[in-house]
Amino acid sequence: MRRFLMTSLIVSGCILSGCATTSSVRSVQDLADEADRKAAEALSEAREAKRLAQEANERSMRSEEMLNRSFKRAMYK
């Protein structure tokens, strides 16, 4: 949907600004396709980073719990 909207706006702008040749429309379409590809790639990398951050947070919480238990055991001795 987003790609369609972007492409529609670009093509409309080309048509309203003057005669758009087939090659200029293709050029604009290629730019839109490249932008769409880069956005999908960035989203994929962001999702991976989020997953890794969640894993790190879980490890941190487990480590904190283990330290707390060790500290409590040491206090009872």
Secondary structure, DSSP 4 states (H G I P E B T S, - for coil): -HHHHHHHHHHHHHHHHSPPPHHHHHHHHHHHHHHHHHHHHHHHHHHHHHHHHHHHHHHHHHHHHHHHHHHHHHHH-
